[in-house]
Amino acid sequence: MNEISEADVIVVGGGLHGTSSALHLAKRGVKVIVLEADYVARHSSGVNAGGVRTLGRPLPEIPLALMSREIWHGMTDLLGEDGGFVPSGQLKIAETEAELETCRERVALLASHGFTHEKIIDRETVLELEPALARHVTGGIWVERDGYALPYRTTTAFRLAAQRLGVRFLEGTPVRRIEQRGERWFAQTPRGTFGAQKMLIASGAWSGELSKQAGEPVPVHPEGLMLMVTHRVAPFCRATLGATGRPLSFKQFDNGTVVIGGKLIGIAELANRHGEVDFMRLVKSAQTVTDLFPHLRHLGVNRAWAGVEAFTEDELPVISASRTASNLYYSFGYCGSGFQLGPGCGKLVSELMLDGEPSLSLDAFAIDRFHARATSAAADALPLVTH
Ligand SMILES: Cc1cc2nc3c(=O)[nH]c(=O)nc-3n(C[C@H](O)[C@H](O)[C@H](O)COP(=O)(O)OP(=O)(O)OC[C@H]3O[C@@H](n4cnc5c(N)ncnc54)[C@H](O)[C@@H]3O)c2cc1C
């Protein structure tokens, strides 16, 4: 029998959520091994748009996003570098009166829940912030403390900080099977078996297979999210932009290039661990950009790519202890918005795993919520018995 490599915690997946959780666990003195099928930051966490956005979050995610944003602002204290974080502000543009009304309703809804980070701004203020925008804009929502960062650099910085605290990263080490013997968890890989008291599944779009092995199937599916980056152009846009009526995520880096996306769906190949670009769909996005910035009409695209991301059916992540087994935890299914949450969720996951209670409630992200919903839908569908 193979010798078993031991740790206190095994993390399956070296994306931002795996590396951030590993770092926060190691800060509490825990011995961690991260098992990564490809290489750290190979998938969503290294190839995303870098948006550090609290703007537009679903209500249950807002407390996490606001907490995570404070970590972004102090990233150098945590990692010794800032991951390229630029607090550029994020602006969601309205292009019609009806869209501006939608923005007002959103901000009023947030206010009714006590959240005041999203502010309505009028057309003049939008154009003052971004003078190169097309004149048809009608206003928007502005979040001053949001921004963007460099995804590969950030995830690598988490990895290096974790390594400095003794975390071991094994790349090219896919976990084929997970299994509990007694209280301990074991991960079988082509490089041998790894054992630990606790296990965290942070395997992005591949997490569903592992949760199924633990007897907890989750409705999670992969999507290939696309981005493109343009040639360099003179500085014209400072904020990170989104739109209200159509998909858009848009920012200009200091080097002049512009990154364009906005949950544009390409092709996800889970088995081949690969995303493919669908150029016809990218064209639509290019059209949005030239509508908003007509002077970019002749700007060339340098590169386009697709990253494989995990989506759940209610568009919220799973951040949870297992409901069927002891010592097993999950953090996956970030639905195209998990980069911003990575620093904060890693901290909360470490608290969940070590203290049982995180400092912010994770109840909305419990793994059994899908099952509970399916059961109550089935009960609703039962015929009423009349006497
Ligand atoms: C194109 C694109 C743009 C995006 N833009 C933004 C944005 O602007 N802002 C934002 O907040 N979010 C954005 N996101 C979403 C964000 O990138 C993800 O939500 C986040 O990176 C998810 O991190 P993760 O650690 O859960 O997953 P991943 O980064 O996918 O990491 C999971 C890791 O687990 C490994 N793994 C899987 N199975 C196994 C196994 N069996 N054994 C060992 N290892 C395994 C994988 O190889 C992978 O490295 C974007 C995503 C994409 C694709």
The ligand as a MOL file (V3000), in Angstrom:
LIG
                    3D

  0  0  0     0  0            999 V3000
M  V30 BEGIN CTAB
M  V30 COUNTS 53 58 0 0 0
M  V30 BEGIN ATOM
M  V30 1 C -13.7940 35.1240 -18.0510 0
M  V30 2 C -14.1750 35.3040 -16.6010 0
M  V30 3 C -14.3590 36.5850 -16.0970 0
M  V30 4 C -14.6720 36.7620 -14.7530 0
M  V30 5 N -14.7270 38.0340 -14.2420 0
M  V30 6 C -14.8860 38.2010 -12.9080 0
M  V30 7 C -14.8280 39.5060 -12.3580 0
M  V30 8 O -14.5850 40.4850 -13.0540 0
M  V30 9 N -15.0270 39.6600 -11.0210 0
M  V30 10 C -15.2920 38.5780 -10.2070 0
M  V30 11 O -15.4950 38.7720 -9.0050 0
M  V30 12 N -15.3080 37.3180 -10.7040 0
M  V30 13 C -15.0970 37.1040 -12.0310 0
M  V30 14 N -15.1170 35.8440 -12.5500 0
M  V30 15 C -15.4030 34.7160 -11.6580 0
M  V30 16 C -14.1900 34.2800 -10.8530 0
M  V30 17 O -13.0590 34.1890 -11.6590 0
M  V30 18 C -14.4900 32.9310 -10.1980 0
M  V30 19 O -15.7340 32.9910 -9.5230 0
M  V30 20 C -13.4230 32.5260 -9.2010 0
M  V30 21 O -12.1480 32.6730 -9.7390 0
M  V30 22 C -13.6680 31.0880 -8.7680 0
M  V30 23 O -12.5590 30.6570 -8.0140 0
M  V30 24 P -12.4580 29.1530 -7.5480 0
M  V30 25 O -11.2490 29.0500 -6.7280 0
M  V30 26 O -13.7670 28.7540 -6.9650 0
M  V30 27 O -12.3720 28.3030 -8.9120 0
M  V30 28 P -11.1510 28.0570 -9.9800 0
M  V30 29 O -10.3760 29.2730 -10.2120 0
M  V30 30 O -11.8170 27.4060 -11.1340 0
M  V30 31 O -10.2600 27.0240 -9.2140 0
M  V30 32 C -10.6240 25.6880 -9.0070 0
M  V30 33 C -9.3900 24.8360 -9.1490 0
M  V30 34 O -9.6820 23.4920 -8.7640 0
M  V30 35 C -8.9280 22.6260 -9.5770 0
M  V30 36 N -9.5580 21.3120 -9.5600 0
M  V30 37 C -10.7590 20.9660 -10.0570 0
M  V30 38 N -11.0070 19.6690 -9.8390 0
M  V30 39 C -9.9370 19.1820 -9.1820 0
M  V30 40 C -9.6110 17.8910 -8.6810 0
M  V30 41 N -10.4450 16.8630 -8.8180 0
M  V30 42 N -8.4040 17.7310 -8.0850 0
M  V30 43 C -7.5620 18.7810 -7.9090 0
M  V30 44 N -7.8320 20.0310 -8.3870 0
M  V30 45 C -9.0000 20.2120 -9.0030 0
M  V30 46 C -8.9710 23.2900 -10.9470 0
M  V30 47 O -7.9230 22.8350 -11.7750 0
M  V30 48 C -8.8820 24.7620 -10.5830 0
M  V30 49 O -7.5510 25.2500 -10.6420 0
M  V30 50 C -14.8420 35.6300 -13.8970 0
M  V30 51 C -14.6520 34.3380 -14.4160 0
M  V30 52 C -14.3100 34.1670 -15.7500 0
M  V30 53 C -14.0840 32.7720 -16.2760 0
M  V30 END ATOM
M  V30 BEGIN BOND
M  V30 1 1 1 2
M  V30 2 1 2 3
M  V30 3 2 2 52
M  V30 4 2 3 4
M  V30 5 1 4 5
M  V30 6 1 4 50
M  V30 7 2 5 6
M  V30 8 1 6 7
M  V30 9 1 6 13
M  V30 10 2 7 8
M  V30 11 1 7 9
M  V30 12 1 9 10
M  V30 13 2 10 11
M  V30 14 1 10 12
M  V30 15 2 12 13
M  V30 16 1 13 14
M  V30 17 1 14 15
M  V30 18 1 14 50
M  V30 19 1 15 16
M  V30 20 1 16 17
M  V30 21 1 16 18
M  V30 22 1 18 19
M  V30 23 1 18 20
M  V30 24 1 20 21
M  V30 25 1 20 22
M  V30 26 1 22 23
M  V30 27 1 23 24
M  V30 28 2 24 25
M  V30 29 1 24 26
M  V30 30 1 24 27
M  V30 31 1 27 28
M  V30 32 2 28 29
M  V30 33 1 28 30
M  V30 34 1 28 31
M  V30 35 1 31 32
M  V30 36 1 32 33
M  V30 37 1 33 34
M  V30 38 1 33 48
M  V30 39 1 34 35
M  V30 40 1 35 36
M  V30 41 1 35 46
M  V30 42 1 36 37
M  V30 43 1 36 45
M  V30 44 2 37 38
M  V30 45 1 38 39
M  V30 46 1 39 40
M  V30 47 2 39 45
M  V30 48 1 40 41
M  V30 49 2 40 42
M  V30 50 1 42 43
M  V30 51 2 43 44
M  V30 52 1 44 45
M  V30 53 1 46 47
M  V30 54 1 46 48
M  V30 55 1 48 49
M  V30 56 2 50 51
M  V30 57 1 51 52
M  V30 58 1 52 53
M  V30 END BOND
M  V30 END CTAB
M  END
